[in-house]
Amino acid sequence: MSEIDWKQAPKNAVWWAVDADSQAHWFLAPDVAAFTDFWFQESKPAPTFGFEGNWRESLTKRPNK
């Protein structure tokens, strides 16, 4: 697996992954909608960092500081 440069990630990014179309994304911490009982999660485009493996195995959690 290639090395993920977390310095390039948004501050609230928790995960990085590649999808079946070889597009990489940062997955941000979920937001809880005020006065509701549901949450939503946003993703942003990310570099692929040279990832060439199986996309199903690309999900990478941000390391603890």
MDTraj code that builds the backbone (N, CA, C; nanometers):
import mdtraj as md
import numpy as np

residues = "MET SER GLU ILE ASP TRP LYS GLN ALA PRO LYS ASN ALA VAL TRP TRP ALA VAL ASP ALA ASP SER GLN ALA HIS TRP PHE LEU ALA PRO ASP VAL ALA ALA PHE THR ASP PHE TRP PHE GLN GLU SER LYS PRO ALA PRO THR PHE GLY PHE GLU GLY ASN TRP ARG GLU SER LEU THR LYS ARG PRO ASN LYS".split()
xyz = np.array([
    [0.0849, -0.1182, 0.0000],
    [0.0000, 0.0000, 0.0000],
    [0.0890, 0.1238, 0.0000],
    [0.0453, 0.2255, -0.0697],
    [0.1213, 0.3502, -0.0739],
    [0.1019, 0.4276, 0.0566],
    [0.1895, 0.5214, 0.0801],
    [0.1853, 0.6018, 0.2029],
    [0.0917, 0.7204, 0.1836],
    [-0.0018, 0.7384, 0.2758],
    [-0.0961, 0.8496, 0.2706],
    [-0.0325, 0.9696, 0.3400],
    [-0.0306, 1.0836, 0.2722],
    [0.0232, 1.2060, 0.3311],
    [-0.0906, 1.2811, 0.3995],
    [-0.1067, 1.2572, 0.5272],
    [-0.2173, 1.3171, 0.6016],
    [-0.2019, 1.4678, 0.6185],
    [-0.0851, 1.5224, 0.5894],
    [-0.0676, 1.6679, 0.5941],
    [-0.1512, 1.7356, 0.4857],
    [-0.1872, 1.6611, 0.3804],
    [-0.2690, 1.7155, 0.2714],
    [-0.4188, 1.7055, 0.2997],
    [-0.4551, 1.6329, 0.4037],
    [-0.5969, 1.6071, 0.4337],
    [-0.6631, 1.7267, 0.5006],
    [-0.7932, 1.7436, 0.4788],
    [-0.8665, 1.8436, 0.5572],
    [-0.8540, 1.8084, 0.7062],
    [-0.8609, 1.9088, 0.7914],
    [-0.8430, 1.8853, 0.9359],
    [-0.9422, 1.7848, 0.9924],
    [-1.0633, 1.7802, 0.9392],
    [-1.1645, 1.6896, 0.9928],
    [-1.1760, 1.5587, 0.9142],
    [-1.0769, 1.5276, 0.8294],
    [-1.0766, 1.3998, 0.7574],
    [-1.0400, 1.2876, 0.8533],
    [-1.1161, 1.1809, 0.8487],
    [-1.0935, 1.0655, 0.9360],
    [-1.0439, 0.9461, 0.8559],
    [-1.0863, 0.9342, 0.7312],
    [-1.0527, 0.8197, 0.6472],
    [-1.0076, 0.8671, 0.5092],
    [-0.9319, 0.7825, 0.4427],
    [-0.8939, 0.8007, 0.3026],
    [-0.9241, 0.6691, 0.2339],
    [-0.9761, 0.6739, 0.1115],
    [-1.0036, 0.5509, 0.0372],
    [-1.0134, 0.5794, -0.1114],
    [-0.9939, 0.4738, -0.1898],
    [-1.0108, 0.4768, -0.3350],
    [-1.1379, 0.3992, -0.3667],
    [-1.2175, 0.4504, -0.4617],
    [-1.3393, 0.3786, -0.4995],
    [-1.3144, 0.2900, -0.6218],
    [-1.4167, 0.2208, -0.6674],
    [-1.4042, 0.1263, -0.7784],
    [-1.3620, 0.1948, -0.9083],
    [-1.3829, 0.3265, -0.9189],
    [-1.3443, 0.4023, -1.0379],
    [-1.2047, 0.4623, -1.0261],
    [-1.1279, 0.4183, -0.9257],
    [-0.9910, 0.4645, -0.9000],
    [-0.9828, 0.6113, -0.8595],
    [-1.0919, 0.6650, -0.8067],
    [-1.0936, 0.8014, -0.7544],
    [-1.0727, 0.7953, -0.6038],
    [-0.9825, 0.8773, -0.5521],
    [-0.9552, 0.8790, -0.4079],
    [-1.0362, 0.9892, -0.3408],
    [-1.0709, 0.9663, -0.2146],
    [-1.1503, 1.0630, -0.1382],
    [-1.1050, 1.0665, 0.0065],
    [-1.1161, 1.1852, 0.0661],
    [-1.1062, 1.2019, 0.2107],
    [-1.2488, 1.1895, 0.2623],
    [-1.2684, 1.1153, 0.3680],
    [-1.4001, 1.1040, 0.4308],
    [-1.3944, 1.1777, 0.5636],
    [-1.4810, 1.2772, 0.5764],
    [-1.4777, 1.3678, 0.6906],
    [-1.5583, 1.3126, 0.8070],
    [-1.5266, 1.3612, 0.9258],
    [-1.6013, 1.3215, 1.0452],
    [-1.7485, 1.3556, 1.0237],
    [-1.8387, 1.2684, 1.0665],
    [-1.9817, 1.2949, 1.0455],
    [-2.0307, 1.4155, 1.1247],
    [-2.1289, 1.4841, 1.0665],
    [-2.1971, 1.5938, 1.1339],
    [-2.3342, 1.5448, 1.1776],
    [-2.3731, 1.5832, 1.2959],
    [-2.5075, 1.5506, 1.3431],
    [-2.5934, 1.6738, 1.3196],
    [-2.7018, 1.6555, 1.2459],
    [-2.7912, 1.7681, 1.2171],
    [-2.8620, 1.8108, 1.3460],
    [-2.8594, 1.9409, 1.3734],
    [-2.9203, 1.9938, 1.4965],
    [-3.0688, 1.9618, 1.5032],
    [-3.1142, 1.9262, 1.6207],
    [-3.2556, 1.8992, 1.6493],
    [-3.3111, 1.7819, 1.5692],
    [-3.2239, 1.6898, 1.5299],
    [-3.2674, 1.5701, 1.4578],
    [-3.2002, 1.4488, 1.5193],
    [-3.2349, 1.3333, 1.4690],
    [-3.1710, 1.2105, 1.5161],
    [-3.0985, 1.1400, 1.4012],
    [-3.0448, 1.2189, 1.3079],
    [-2.9657, 1.1588, 1.1995],
    [-2.8391, 1.2397, 1.1780],
    [-2.7454, 1.1774, 1.1084],
    [-2.6188, 1.2423, 1.0784],
    [-2.5862, 1.2196, 0.9316],
    [-2.4954, 1.3000, 0.8812],
    [-2.4505, 1.2830, 0.7433],
    [-2.2998, 1.2954, 0.7400],
    [-2.2413, 1.2385, 0.6367],
    [-2.0962, 1.2347, 0.6234],
    [-2.0602, 1.2882, 0.4860],
    [-1.9572, 1.3698, 0.4803],
    [-1.9145, 1.4326, 0.3559],
    [-1.7808, 1.3744, 0.3116],
    [-1.7607, 1.3718, 0.1811],
    [-1.6295, 1.3316, 0.1288],
    [-1.5781, 1.4419, 0.0364],
    [-1.4456, 1.4461, 0.0229],
    [-1.3814, 1.5436, -0.0655],
    [-1.2787, 1.4698, -0.1505],
    [-1.2568, 1.5167, -0.2730],
    [-1.1549, 1.4530, -0.3579],
    [-1.0182, 1.4554, -0.2899],
    [-0.9418, 1.3504, -0.3147],
    [-0.8088, 1.3372, -0.2551],
    [-0.7115, 1.2844, -0.3598],
    [-0.5821, 1.3037, -0.3368],
    [-0.4813, 1.2418, -0.4247],
    [-0.4841, 1.0900, -0.4079],
    [-0.4424, 1.0189, -0.5093],
    [-0.4384, 0.8722, -0.5005],
    [-0.3109, 0.8228, -0.4337],
    [-0.2111, 0.9089, -0.4219],
    [-0.0830, 0.8727, -0.3603],
    [-0.0225, 0.7476, -0.4239],
    [-0.0500, 0.7261, -0.5525],
    [0.0080, 0.6132, -0.6243],
    [-0.0527, 0.4787, -0.5885],
    [-0.1690, 0.4779, -0.5253],
    [-0.2324, 0.3521, -0.4856],
    [-0.2616, 0.2667, -0.6085],
    [-0.2206, 0.1407, -0.6053],
    [-0.2426, 0.0490, -0.7173],
    [-0.3057, -0.0827, -0.6747],
    [-0.3438, -0.0956, -0.5489],
    [-0.3994, -0.2207, -0.4993],
    [-0.5484, -0.2332, -0.5262],
    [-0.6097, -0.3282, -0.4592],
    [-0.7529, -0.3515, -0.4685],
    [-0.8247, -0.2386, -0.3939],
    [-0.9146, -0.1704, -0.4596],
    [-0.9847, -0.0572, -0.3991],
    [-1.0589, -0.0987, -0.2725],
    [-1.1031, -0.2252, -0.2654],
    [-1.1756, -0.2741, -0.1474],
    [-1.0870, -0.2797, -0.0234],
    [-0.9570, -0.2715, -0.0432],
    [-0.8630, -0.2766, 0.0685],
    [-0.7948, -0.1416, 0.0929],
    [-0.8471, -0.0354, 0.0331],
    [-0.7815, 0.0951, 0.0414],
    [-0.8209, 0.1777, 0.1632],
    [-0.9313, 0.1465, 0.2273],
    [-0.9784, 0.2283, 0.3388],
    [-0.8709, 0.2374, 0.4467],
    [-0.8296, 0.3611, 0.4767],
    [-0.7224, 0.3857, 0.5728],
    [-0.7669, 0.4896, 0.6735],
    [-0.7598, 0.4550, 0.8010],
    [-0.7969, 0.5483, 0.9081],
    [-0.6812, 0.6405, 0.9397],
    [-0.7124, 0.7652, 0.9654],
    [-0.6099, 0.8625, 1.0019],
    [-0.5424, 0.8173, 1.1314],
    [-0.4106, 0.8198, 1.1350],
    [-0.3411, 0.7793, 1.2577],
    [-0.3657, 0.8789, 1.3706],
    [-0.3608, 0.8301, 1.4930],
    [-0.3729, 0.9179, 1.6092],
    [-0.2487, 1.0043, 1.6186],
    [-0.2670, 1.1245, 1.6659],
    [-0.1532, 1.2177, 1.6773],
    [-0.0642, 1.1820, 1.7919],
])
top = md.Topology()
chain = top.add_chain()
for i, resn in enumerate(residues, 1):
    res = top.add_residue(resn, chain, resSeq=i)
    for name in ("N", "CA", "C"):
        top.add_atom(name, md.element.get_by_symbol(name[0]), res)
traj = md.Trajectory(xyz[None], top)
